[in-house]
Amino acid sequence: MSGAALGIEIIFVFFLALFILHRYGDFKKQHRLVIIATLLAWYLCFLIVFILPLDVSTTIYNRCKLAVNSSPPESSSNIIIINGSYPSSAPRKHICSKPWSYIPDGIMPIFWRVVYWTSQFLTWILLPFMQSYARSGGFSITGKIKTALIENAIYYGTYLLIFGAFLIYVAVNPNFNLQWNQLQTIGIAAANTWGLFLLVLLLGYGLVEIPRSHWNGAKRGYLLMKTYFKVAKLMTEKADAEESLEDIMEEVRKVNESIKYNHPLRKCVDTILKKCPTEYQERMGRNMDDYEDFDDRQNNYPSEKSLVKLHKQVIYSVQRHRRTQVQWRILLEQAFYLEDVAKNETSATRQFVHTFQFQESENRINRYFYTPTVEWYWECLLRPWFYRILAVVLATFSVIVVWSECTFFSTKPVLSLFAVFIQLAERTYNYMCIEMACFLTIFFLSICVYSTVFRIRVFNYYYLASHHQTDAYSLLFSGMLFCRLTPPLCLNFLGLTHMDSSISHKNTQATAYTSIMGSMRVLSFIADGFYIYYPMLVVILCIATYFSLGTRCLNLLGFQQFMGDNEMTSDFIDEGKELIRREKRKRQRQEEGENRRREWKERYGNSREDSTRNRNVHSDQKESSFSETNASRPVSKYIRSNGRTERDRIELLQDAEPLDFNADSVSDDPLDHPLDSGRYQPGGRYLSMSRSRIFDDV
């Protein structure tokens, strides 16, 4: 089993990251480099979280071996030294047994070095550049690279300026004699300090919001009211997105009509048209005259710079419009389902009944096991209690985390509860308990931090939308945040469990991850000050989140948030109810029409097919008899047909009347008279019969 656990987790984490990325990204429409870069960033961060417990158990086993090797010879066969004292005799094989997930020496340092520096390269160099490249409206690779370099010049220049000032300070000050390893540690400490600053903010929000969201999930009325609020808010955003798209498409139409087929910038216009929705492309294609040349003497043609800006606006507006449309459909389904749950709670038959039949159209396996009875018991009876119990468990974890964040610096006595759990399992060398305790701890911390990253929304600048509706910029930005937050998160976890020697103040073997980070003693004011006291601010952030101070501030600034005791929230809820009621009536009418058409087809479809089949047989018989009759007299048929053709032509010429070219009734465009378009004939005599002149002769 040596190294097998590491390989299994590497494969499992890859598919986990791929599954989550597939939920938010769109593999078919987004660029492959964006998908690969985001997948690599998420994969490395998730990998660190899953592999770190194995590093802890391997380190504890190595400490046990060192203790046995350093014990006196007369007792080394049966006794080992633990915490400087001799415990009761026990077989060495029982005490220092190798864990099932043991990783051989030399693998973990190389593994952590590759993972850490790859993630740092992604977050500080590659991903910011790809963000600017993805948002660029350039029409060529060279143009996009140029735009990305210009936008990141300030970003990279700031870091170079700070690093250069630090190097000058070290070179001038004689008290500093830094080597390359120490300089590398300082760079790591600077990156971890920035990440820890953001980590505590996100952690303080997640520790309160995650248990509270699960507790509120058990309240059906609360969820339904919040869904109504979201519907009204999304309707406003949807209307804004549609209006913005119409304005942008109007600009594209003007550019499309002004720049003709042989203009040098026509390729740029064609590129913009490809990014437009299909209905707009067809509409612009019908109104396009490619045979009209452009005139070089005219100066009203848009420049390439303005086309780049227009291209960028088209990409953004189309993505936003598509996202709001998908979210609207999903939110409607959620509102309909919550209303169905509220109706079925009082059902005496204990059978879950849906309002719309298509909501039940799932695969056969789900319909076989997840029957209406099972669905009623789960949705109306078991699910609220399950969410309440889960909320209590998560709240207990949150309290333990807050307590440990405020007391993890205390080693005598040990006040951090996570450190107590690890040390109790370490005394008996129960590696399974050690790994489970480590995994649950770091997994809960990761959920609190990462879920906040998925929830936050910075206007329309950064927004992770599920169901494949996240744009490339937001995906890359999330990968950049994950790579910056994960290393300080792991260091904070090692501090909570006292596996970091700078916290425990013990001269023991450190984990391979800590050895890669380097000793923070190079910067004592960070190791003994910022890393210890700054995490205590999580208490203040948890209190602020509990009383919804951030939500209230946003509400005062004009960003409407869901608050139960607010008049504006009540107005949004009433508006959402009306919108849901309107959409439900609309969908019910559509479903009734489909049912009537289906019943009509089932009732009269067979008889119509039989009559059509009989009519075809009868017509075939008539054609065959008619052809036999005509075959007996071909000359007379030819003469009569010619005579009839000439006679019809003469009658048509005699009946023809002059056209009435009245400006009130005749137009060059038939679309200008949609009411009379059904009576338009090539002869032209009906064009003069407008509705206002029918009874002029009476």
FENNOR-V149483 format. One record per residue. N is the residue number from 1. RES is the residue in one small letter. D_FIRST is the distance of its C-alpha to the first C-alpha in whole Angstrom. Layout:
n: [N	N]
res: [RES	RES]
d_first: [D_FIRST	D_FIRST]
//
This chain:
n: [1	2	3	4	5	6	7	8	9	10	11	12	13	14	15	16	17	18	19	20	21	22	23	24	25	26	27	28	29	30	31	32	33	34	35	36	37	38	39	40	41	42	43	44	45	46	47	48	49	50	51	52	53	54	55	56	57	58	59	60	61	62	63	64	65	66	67	68	69	70	71	72	73	74	75	76	77	78	79	80	81	82	83	84	85	86	87	88	89	90	91	92	93	94	95	96	97	98	99	100	101	102	103	104	105	106	107	108	109	110	111	112	113	114	115	116	117	118	119	120	121	122	123	124	125	126	127	128	129	130	131	132	133	134	135	136	137	138	139	140	141	142	143	144	145	146	147	148	149	150	151	152	153	154	155	156	157	158	159	160	161	162	163	164	165	166	167	168	169	170	171	172	173	174	175	176	177	178	179	180	181	182	183	184	185	186	187	188	189	190	191	192	193	194	195	196	197	198	199	200	201	202	203	204	205	206	207	208	209	210	211	212	213	214	215	216	217	218	219	220	221	222	223	224	225	226	227	228	229	230	231	232	233	234	235	236	237	238	239	240	241	242	243	244	245	246	247	248	249	250	251	252	253	254	255	256	257	258	259	260	261	262	263	264	265	266	267	268	269	270	271	272	273	274	275	276	277	278	279	280	281	282	283	284	285	286	287	288	289	290	291	292	293	294	295	296	297	298	299	300	301	302	303	304	305	306	307	308	309	310	311	312	313	314	315	316	317	318	319	320	321	322	323	324	325	326	327	328	329	330	331	332	333	334	335	336	337	338	339	340	341	342	343	344	345	346	347	348	349	350	351	352	353	354	355	356	357	358	359	360	361	362	363	364	365	366	367	368	369	370	371	372	373	374	375	376	377	378	379	380	381	382	383	384	385	386	387	388	389	390	391	392	393	394	395	396	397	398	399	400	401	402	403	404	405	406	407	408	409	410	411	412	413	414	415	416	417	418	419	420	421	422	423	424	425	426	427	428	429	430	431	432	433	434	435	436	437	438	439	440	441	442	443	444	445	446	447	448	449	450	451	452	453	454	455	456	457	458	459	460	461	462	463	464	465	466	467	468	469	470	471	472	473	474	475	476	477	478	479	480	481	482	483	484	485	486	487	488	489	490	491	492	493	494	495	496	497	498	499	500	501	502	503	504	505	506	507	508	509	510	511	512	513	514	515	516	517	518	519	520	521	522	523	524	525	526	527	528	529	530	531	532	533	534	535	536	537	538	539	540	541	542	543	544	545	546	547	548	549	550	551	552	553	554	555	556	557	558	559	560	561	562	563	564	565	566	567	568	569	570	571	572	573	574	575	576	577	578	579	580	581	582	583	584	585	586	587	588	589	590	591	592	593	594	595	596	597	598	599	600	601	602	603	604	605	606	607	608	609	610	611	612	613	614	615	616	617	618	619	620	621	622	623	624	625	626	627	628	629	630	631	632	633	634	635	636	637	638	639	640	641	642	643	644	645	646	647	648	649	650	651	652	653	654	655	656	657	658	659	660	661	662	663	664	665	666	667	668	669	670	671	672	673	674	675	676	677	678	679	680	681	682	683	684	685	686	687	688	689	690	691	692	693	694	695	696	697	698]
res: [m	s	g	a	a	l	g	i	e	i	i	f	v	f	f	l	a	l	f	i	l	h	r	y	g	d	f	k	k	q	h	r	l	v	i	i	a	t	l	l	a	w	y	l	c	f	l	i	v	f	i	l	p	l	d	v	s	t	t	i	y	n	r	c	k	l	a	v	n	s	s	p	p	e	s	s	s	n	i	i	i	i	n	g	s	y	p	s	s	a	p	r	k	h	i	c	s	k	p	w	s	y	i	p	d	g	i	m	p	i	f	w	r	v	v	y	w	t	s	q	f	l	t	w	i	l	l	p	f	m	q	s	y	a	r	s	g	g	f	s	i	t	g	k	i	k	t	a	l	i	e	n	a	i	y	y	g	t	y	l	l	i	f	g	a	f	l	i	y	v	a	v	n	p	n	f	n	l	q	w	n	q	l	q	t	i	g	i	a	a	a	n	t	w	g	l	f	l	l	v	l	l	l	g	y	g	l	v	e	i	p	r	s	h	w	n	g	a	k	r	g	y	l	l	m	k	t	y	f	k	v	a	k	l	m	t	e	k	a	d	a	e	e	s	l	e	d	i	m	e	e	v	r	k	v	n	e	s	i	k	y	n	h	p	l	r	k	c	v	d	t	i	l	k	k	c	p	t	e	y	q	e	r	m	g	r	n	m	d	d	y	e	d	f	d	d	r	q	n	n	y	p	s	e	k	s	l	v	k	l	h	k	q	v	i	y	s	v	q	r	h	r	r	t	q	v	q	w	r	i	l	l	e	q	a	f	y	l	e	d	v	a	k	n	e	t	s	a	t	r	q	f	v	h	t	f	q	f	q	e	s	e	n	r	i	n	r	y	f	y	t	p	t	v	e	w	y	w	e	c	l	l	r	p	w	f	y	r	i	l	a	v	v	l	a	t	f	s	v	i	v	v	w	s	e	c	t	f	f	s	t	k	p	v	l	s	l	f	a	v	f	i	q	l	a	e	r	t	y	n	y	m	c	i	e	m	a	c	f	l	t	i	f	f	l	s	i	c	v	y	s	t	v	f	r	i	r	v	f	n	y	y	y	l	a	s	h	h	q	t	d	a	y	s	l	l	f	s	g	m	l	f	c	r	l	t	p	p	l	c	l	n	f	l	g	l	t	h	m	d	s	s	i	s	h	k	n	t	q	a	t	a	y	t	s	i	m	g	s	m	r	v	l	s	f	i	a	d	g	f	y	i	y	y	p	m	l	v	v	i	l	c	i	a	t	y	f	s	l	g	t	r	c	l	n	l	l	g	f	q	q	f	m	g	d	n	e	m	t	s	d	f	i	d	e	g	k	e	l	i	r	r	e	k	r	k	r	q	r	q	e	e	g	e	n	r	r	r	e	w	k	e	r	y	g	n	s	r	e	d	s	t	r	n	r	n	v	h	s	d	q	k	e	s	s	f	s	e	t	n	a	s	r	p	v	s	k	y	i	r	s	n	g	r	t	e	r	d	r	i	e	l	l	q	d	a	e	p	l	d	f	n	a	d	s	v	s	d	d	p	l	d	h	p	l	d	s	g	r	y	q	p	g	g	r	y	l	s	m	s	r	s	r	i	f	d	d	v]
d_first: [0	4	6	5	7	10	10	11	13	15	16	17	19	21	22	23	25	26	27	29	31	32	34	36	36	38	36	39	42	40	40	36	36	36	34	31	32	32	29	27	28	27	24	23	25	23	19	21	21	18	16	18	16	13	15	17	14	13	17	18	15	17	20	20	19	22	24	23	24	27	29	32	31	33	30	27	26	26	27	25	27	27	30	32	32	31	30	30	29	25	23	21	18	18	19	17	13	10	9	6	7	8	9	11	14	17	15	16	20	20	18	21	24	23	23	26	28	28	28	31	33	33	34	37	38	37	37	40	42	41	42	45	45	44	47	49	52	53	53	52	48	51	52	49	48	51	51	48	48	52	50	47	50	50	47	46	49	48	45	46	49	47	45	48	50	47	47	51	51	48	51	54	53	53	50	47	46	43	40	38	35	37	39	35	34	38	37	34	36	38	36	34	38	39	36	36	39	39	36	38	40	38	36	39	40	37	36	40	40	37	38	41	41	39	41	44	42	43	47	48	51	50	47	50	53	50	50	53	53	51	53	56	54	52	56	57	55	55	59	58	56	58	61	59	58	62	63	61	61	65	65	63	65	68	66	66	69	70	68	69	68	69	68	66	64	63	60	59	60	59	55	56	57	54	53	55	55	56	59	60	60	62	65	65	65	68	70	69	72	70	74	75	75	74	77	76	79	77	75	74	70	67	65	62	61	62	60	57	58	58	55	53	55	55	51	51	53	52	48	50	52	49	47	50	50	47	47	50	49	46	48	50	48	46	50	51	48	48	52	51	49	52	54	52	51	55	54	55	54	50	50	48	51	51	54	53	51	49	47	46	45	41	39	40	36	37	41	40	38	39	43	46	45	42	42	45	43	41	43	46	44	41	40	42	41	37	38	40	37	34	37	37	34	33	37	35	32	35	37	34	33	37	37	34	35	39	37	34	36	37	35	37	37	34	35	33	31	28	28	29	26	23	25	25	22	21	24	21	18	17	14	14	18	18	16	18	21	20	19	23	25	24	24	27	29	28	29	32	33	32	34	37	36	36	39	42	44	46	49	49	47	44	43	39	40	38	39	39	42	40	42	40	42	40	37	37	38	35	33	35	35	31	30	33	32	28	28	31	29	26	28	30	27	26	29	29	26	28	25	27	29	32	32	31	33	31	30	26	24	23	21	20	22	25	25	25	28	30	32	35	37	39	40	41	43	40	37	40	42	41	37	38	41	41	38	41	43	40	43	46	44	43	46	48	45	46	50	49	51	50	51	54	54	53	56	59	58	59	55	55	52	52	54	55	58	59	62	61	58	60	62	59	57	61	61	57	58	61	59	57	60	61	58	58	61	61	58	60	62	60	58	62	63	60	61	64	64	61	64	67	65	64	67	69	67	67	71	71	69	72	75	73	73	76	78	76	77	81	81	80	83	85	84	84	88	89	88	90	93	93	92	96	97	95	98	100	96	96	99	99	96	97	100	98	96	99	100	97	97	100	100	97	99	102	100	98	99	98	95	96	94	95	92	92	90	89	86	84	81	80	78	80	82	79	81	84	81	81	85	85	86	87	91	91	93	91	90	93	93	91	91	93	96	96	99	101	104	104]
//
